[in-house]
């Protein structure tokens, strides 16, 4: 889901960028009407393909999981858990869920560090709701509506949670701990081990993380300082946009990085390296643009004067 807003933005931006580069020079000529029609055709085709392909994906996902078409299951539960500190009883679309939120002090509903537990731990928000409401569709609908009511009525509260999650990424000790937990933690049950073996032909260990770490895992743990560069990727992309020889594509990098950082921080229950990994490639591309600018600046000085 981290890429969904990026894909939707590119559905509009890519045809517009292509039109700006190729169509605008023709507007002053007799072919201006043709150029505009071609640009609009590309935008319409892009939007149509996105809607058709995403609709097909949701249908296939629902068909394979024997559920209604959707990008993911339990989207509402995830949103309600991540935004739990901002929820208030009037936001609930069901009076029973209203009562659970009203008694949130019993399960630390305002605690930022407990947001992951709100969805998965016994005795917390979502588990309590599942004990009351047994219908899967109703459970997801109520939690999703409650989360969206909170977003509409108090958007600044969601912004505040997003900022706090982002600032948590600058905690040196915490980010190292998150890197270790990204490799797995906890203990699998026998039924979970059986499911992994039968469904995916994967023999997992019962206790995570598995020791000793592989070479790839060790390199991942040692590279945690790189995450601090990734979380400022929008700034890096903005600098690259100013320095790039082709600002349209650099601007696209900036938009991508900005959207991804907002999405992963707004929809993540805690800071973590795995959540920002999709932004890493954009950061590297932006660094490459900056390095190219430096190389172009140094190249004339390194060349000997002509005889």
C-alpha positions as CSV (number, residue, x, y, z in Angstrom):
1,X,0.0,0.0,0.0
2,X,3.0,2.3,0.4
3,X,3.2,2.7,-3.4
4,X,-0.6,3.2,-4.0
5,X,-0.5,7.0,-3.8
6,X,2.7,7.1,-5.8
7,X,1.1,5.1,-8.6
8,X,-2.0,7.3,-8.6
9,X,0.2,10.4,-8.7
10,X,2.2,9.0,-11.6
11,X,-0.9,8.2,-13.5
12,X,-1.4,11.9,-14.0
13,X,2.1,13.3,-13.7
14,X,3.9,11.1,-16.3
15,X,1.6,12.0,-19.2
16,X,1.8,15.7,-18.2
17,X,5.6,15.6,-18.0
18,X,5.7,13.9,-21.5
19,X,3.3,16.6,-22.8
20,X,5.4,19.4,-21.2
21,X,8.5,18.1,-22.9
22,X,7.1,17.3,-26.3
23,X,3.7,19.0,-26.6
24,X,4.3,22.5,-25.4
25,X,6.9,23.4,-28.1
26,X,4.1,22.6,-30.7
27,X,1.4,24.9,-29.1
28,X,2.7,27.9,-31.1
29,X,2.4,26.0,-34.4
30,X,-0.6,24.9,-36.4
31,X,-0.5,21.5,-34.7
32,X,-1.3,22.9,-31.3
33,X,-4.9,21.5,-31.3
34,X,-3.5,18.1,-32.2
35,X,-0.9,18.3,-29.5
36,X,-3.4,19.2,-26.8
37,X,-5.7,16.3,-27.9
38,X,-2.8,13.9,-27.9
39,X,-1.9,15.0,-24.3
40,X,-5.4,14.6,-23.1
41,X,-5.7,11.2,-24.8
42,X,-2.5,10.0,-23.0
43,X,-3.9,11.2,-19.6
44,X,-7.3,9.5,-20.2
45,X,-5.5,6.3,-21.3
46,X,-3.2,6.4,-18.3
47,X,-6.1,6.8,-15.8
48,X,-8.2,4.1,-17.6
49,X,-5.3,1.6,-17.4
50,X,-4.7,2.3,-13.8
51,X,-8.4,1.9,-12.9
52,X,-8.7,-1.3,-14.9
53,X,-5.5,-2.9,-13.6
54,X,-6.1,-2.0,-10.0
55,X,-9.7,-3.2,-10.3
56,X,-8.4,-6.5,-11.7
57,X,-5.8,-6.8,-8.9
58,X,-8.5,-6.3,-6.2
59,X,-10.8,-8.8,-7.8
60,X,-8.0,-11.4,-8.1
61,X,-6.9,-10.7,-4.5
62,X,-10.5,-11.2,-3.3
63,X,-11.0,-14.3,-5.5
64,X,-7.8,-16.0,-4.2
65,X,-8.6,-15.2,-0.6
66,X,-12.3,-16.0,-0.8
67,X,-13.2,-12.5,0.2
68,X,-14.6,-9.3,-1.3
69,X,-12.3,-7.4,-3.7
70,X,-9.8,-5.2,-1.9
71,X,-6.2,-4.3,-1.8
72,X,-5.7,-5.7,1.6
73,X,-7.6,-7.4,4.4
74,X,-8.4,-5.6,7.7
75,X,-7.4,-2.2,6.4
76,X,-9.8,-0.7,9.0
77,X,-8.2,-2.5,11.9
78,X,-4.7,-1.3,10.9
79,X,-5.8,2.3,10.5
80,X,-7.7,2.3,13.9
81,X,-4.7,0.8,15.6
82,X,-2.1,3.2,14.1
83,X,-4.3,6.2,14.9
84,X,-5.5,4.8,18.2
85,X,-4.1,7.7,20.3
86,X,-6.2,10.2,18.3
87,X,-9.5,8.2,18.4
88,X,-12.4,9.6,20.5
89,X,-15.7,7.9,21.3
90,X,-17.9,10.1,19.1
91,X,-15.7,9.0,16.1
92,X,-17.0,5.5,16.3
93,X,-19.7,4.5,13.8
94,X,-21.0,1.8,16.2
95,X,-21.9,2.4,19.9
96,X,-20.2,-0.8,20.9
97,X,-16.9,0.4,19.5
98,X,-17.6,3.7,21.1
99,X,-17.7,2.0,24.5
100,X,-14.3,0.3,23.8
101,X,-12.6,3.6,22.9
102,X,-14.2,5.3,26.0
103,X,-12.5,2.7,28.2
104,X,-9.1,3.1,26.4
105,X,-7.3,3.8,29.6
106,X,-7.6,0.1,30.4
107,X,-5.3,-0.8,27.4
108,X,-3.1,2.3,26.9
109,X,-4.9,3.7,23.9
110,X,-3.0,7.0,24.2
111,X,0.4,5.4,24.3
112,X,2.4,5.8,21.1
113,X,4.5,2.7,21.9
114,X,1.4,0.5,22.2
115,X,0.0,1.1,18.7
116,X,1.3,-2.2,17.3
117,X,-0.2,-4.0,20.3
118,X,-3.6,-2.3,19.7
119,X,-4.0,-4.4,16.6
120,X,-2.4,-7.7,17.6
121,X,-2.2,-8.1,21.4
122,X,-4.8,-9.7,23.5
123,X,-6.8,-7.3,25.6
124,X,-6.1,-4.3,23.4
125,X,-8.3,-2.3,20.9
126,X,-8.8,-4.7,18.0
127,X,-8.9,-7.9,20.0
128,X,-11.6,-6.4,22.2
129,X,-13.7,-5.4,19.2
130,X,-13.3,-8.9,17.7
131,X,-14.7,-10.4,20.9
132,X,-17.8,-8.3,20.5
133,X,-18.4,-8.3,16.7
134,X,-18.0,-11.6,15.0
135,X,-18.9,-10.6,11.4
136,X,-15.7,-10.0,9.5
137,X,-17.1,-7.3,7.1
138,X,-18.8,-5.4,9.9
139,X,-15.6,-5.4,12.0
140,X,-13.6,-4.0,9.2
141,X,-16.3,-1.5,8.2
142,X,-16.7,0.0,11.7
143,X,-12.9,0.3,12.3
144,X,-12.4,1.9,8.9
145,X,-15.2,4.4,9.3
146,X,-14.1,5.3,12.8
147,X,-10.5,5.9,11.6
148,X,-11.7,8.0,8.6
149,X,-14.1,10.0,10.9
150,X,-11.0,10.9,13.1
151,X,-9.1,12.0,10.0
152,X,-11.9,14.2,8.7
153,X,-12.8,15.8,12.1
154,X,-9.3,16.2,13.5
155,X,-6.7,16.0,10.7
156,X,-4.2,17.9,12.9
157,X,-4.2,15.0,15.4
158,X,-3.2,12.6,12.7
159,X,-0.5,15.0,11.5
160,X,0.7,15.2,15.1
161,X,1.0,11.4,15.3
162,X,2.8,11.4,11.9
163,X,5.3,13.9,13.1
164,X,5.9,12.0,16.4
165,X,6.5,8.8,14.4
166,X,8.9,10.6,12.1
167,X,10.9,12.1,15.0
168,X,11.1,8.7,16.6
169,X,13.2,7.7,13.6
170,X,16.0,10.0,14.9
171,X,16.4,8.0,18.1
172,X,19.8,6.3,17.8
173,X,19.2,3.5,20.3
174,X,15.7,2.8,19.1
175,X,16.6,2.7,15.4
176,X,19.3,0.0,16.1
177,X,16.7,-2.0,18.0
178,X,14.2,-1.6,15.2
179,X,16.8,-2.9,12.8
180,X,17.2,-6.1,14.9
181,X,13.4,-6.6,15.1
182,X,13.1,-6.3,11.4
183,X,14.9,-9.6,11.2
184,X,12.1,-11.2,13.2
185,X,11.3,-11.5,16.8
186,X,9.0,-13.7,18.9
187,X,8.0,-17.3,18.8
188,X,6.0,-19.2,16.2
189,X,3.3,-21.7,17.3
190,X,3.2,-25.2,16.0
191,X,0.2,-24.4,13.9
192,X,2.0,-21.4,12.3
193,X,5.0,-23.6,11.5
194,X,2.7,-26.2,9.9
195,X,1.0,-23.5,7.8
196,X,4.3,-22.2,6.5
197,X,5.4,-25.7,5.6
198,X,2.2,-26.7,3.9
199,X,1.3,-23.4,2.1
200,X,4.8,-22.1,1.3
201,X,7.0,-25.1,1.6
202,X,9.1,-23.1,4.0
203,X,10.7,-24.7,7.1
204,X,10.9,-21.8,9.7
205,X,12.6,-21.8,13.0
206,X,10.4,-21.6,16.1
207,X,12.2,-18.8,17.9
208,X,13.2,-15.5,16.2
209,X,15.6,-14.1,15.4
210,X,17.5,-17.1,14.2
211,X,21.2,-17.2,15.3
212,X,23.8,-16.8,14.0
213,X,23.0,-14.1,11.6
214,X,23.8,-14.6,7.9
215,X,26.3,-12.3,6.1
216,X,23.5,-10.4,4.5
217,X,21.7,-9.9,7.9
218,X,24.9,-8.7,9.5
219,X,25.5,-6.2,6.7
220,X,21.9,-5.0,7.2
221,X,22.5,-4.4,10.9
222,X,25.7,-2.6,10.3
223,X,24.2,-0.3,7.7
224,X,21.6,1.3,10.1
225,X,23.3,4.7,9.9
226,X,22.2,4.9,6.3
227,X,18.6,5.1,7.4
228,X,19.2,8.7,8.6
229,X,20.0,9.7,5.1
230,X,16.9,8.0,3.8
231,X,14.6,9.8,6.2
232,X,15.7,13.1,4.8
233,X,15.3,11.9,1.2
234,X,12.8,14.6,0.3
235,X,15.4,17.2,1.1
236,X,18.0,15.3,-0.9
237,X,15.6,15.0,-3.8
238,X,14.8,18.8,-3.6
239,X,18.5,19.6,-3.8
240,X,18.8,17.2,-6.7
241,X,16.0,18.9,-8.5
242,X,17.8,22.2,-8.3
243,X,21.0,20.7,-9.6
244,X,19.7,18.3,-12.2
245,X,20.2,18.8,-15.9
246,X,16.6,17.4,-16.4
247,X,14.5,18.9,-13.6
248,X,11.3,17.3,-14.7
249,X,12.5,13.8,-13.8
250,X,14.3,15.0,-10.7
251,X,11.0,16.7,-9.6
252,X,9.3,13.3,-10.1
253,X,11.8,11.8,-7.7
254,X,11.1,14.5,-5.2
255,X,7.3,13.9,-5.4
256,X,7.8,10.1,-5.1
257,X,10.0,10.5,-2.0
258,X,7.7,13.0,-0.4
259,X,4.6,10.9,-0.9
260,X,6.3,7.7,0.3
261,X,7.7,9.3,3.4
262,X,4.3,10.8,4.4
263,X,2.6,7.5,3.8
264,X,5.1,5.3,5.6
265,X,5.1,7.6,8.7
266,X,1.4,8.3,8.8
267,X,0.5,4.6,8.4
268,X,3.2,3.0,10.5
269,X,2.6,2.0,14.1
270,X,6.3,2.8,15.0
271,X,9.5,4.0,13.4
272,X,11.4,1.2,11.6
273,X,13.9,0.6,8.9
274,X,11.8,-1.7,6.9
275,X,9.1,0.9,6.5
276,X,11.5,3.3,4.7
277,X,13.2,0.8,2.5
278,X,11.0,1.7,-0.5
279,X,12.5,5.2,-0.3
280,X,16.1,4.0,-0.4
281,X,16.4,3.7,-4.2
282,X,15.0,7.2,-4.7
283,X,17.6,8.5,-2.3
284,X,20.4,6.8,-4.2
285,X,19.1,8.2,-7.5
286,X,19.1,11.7,-6.0
287,X,22.6,11.3,-4.7
288,X,23.7,10.3,-8.2
289,X,22.3,13.5,-9.6
290,X,24.2,15.5,-7.0
291,X,27.4,13.6,-7.7
292,X,26.9,14.2,-11.4
293,X,26.5,18.0,-10.7
294,X,29.8,18.0,-8.7
295,X,31.6,16.0,-11.4
296,X,30.4,18.5,-14.1
297,X,31.6,21.4,-11.9
298,X,35.0,19.9,-11.4
299,X,35.6,18.7,-14.9
300,X,36.5,22.1,-16.5
301,X,38.9,22.9,-13.7
302,X,40.6,19.5,-14.2
303,X,41.1,20.1,-17.9
304,X,44.4,21.7,-19.0
305,X,44.1,25.0,-20.8
306,X,44.2,24.9,-24.6
307,X,47.5,25.7,-26.3
